[in-house]
Amino acid sequence: MSGTRGVVLRALKWLSAAIVFLLFGLCLWGLLIGPRVLVETREVGSVANLPPEWEGKRVAFISDLQIGMWGNNSATIQRAIELLVRERPDIMLIGGDFTENPAQDEEQISASVRMVAPLVKSGIRTFAVLGNHDYSMVEREDSKELETAERLSQELTKIGIVVFNNEARSVTLREGGPPIYIVGLGSHWAHEDRAEKALRNVPQNAPRIVFMHNPDSFLALPAHSAQLAICGHTHGGQIRLPFTPQWSWLTFEKEGKVHADAWAPNYGAVGNSLYVNRGLGMSVAPL
């Protein structure tokens, strides 16, 4: 019996050591590797009544740069921008949260504008919406800083980025032909997202791509109004076990009521489809 007990104790020691090693490895990954890994994902989206001239055209989307957060991720953002400049998509969309908390540090606005400026300088047509952090709303209960968000919007506009706040614009290809509509919703936490206003000037059957910061904004879109919609905000759950089916802090905290990554099945009104981008940055902690 003593021999069996010894074998069991050794097995438990090895198991405990393996668990500690695994947890240590996950912590190292989360702190040192994960935030610097740049993942390029290519998806095929469907747009109702899409003109033949637009078949196969490419739309790029990035979100959640979070410039100014401790644990600087500027190098990762720069690599992403350089990749996009090389790829030269037909349309470039940025889903907000350019900054971490610009009301506390004005330099965050200038730094975020400098980061994305190469997109416009390379001739890529770039559109953007703002996120909650751009209003200095790190928490949902924070007071929104309208002047700070307006300054960021103005600085982005100066370099040629079109910033939407519940607006739409028709866009044609450089070689001409029929347009599609780009629709951008305002920030959900700042109570600036108004789906009806954003869609007001879009003809009923016109092809459109809708983008926003927060996936909660998607729920207000009427049926069949957003066959292709894109958002960010979730950071993919941020603290997430690698190689698992969306096992993240966010999904556990929200009891599975939030979709943090990729296509969101059975979400929103009938005929609408949402893709959730993991984003480039982090929030609260550099994990």
Disulfide bonds with the S-S distance in Angstrom:
none
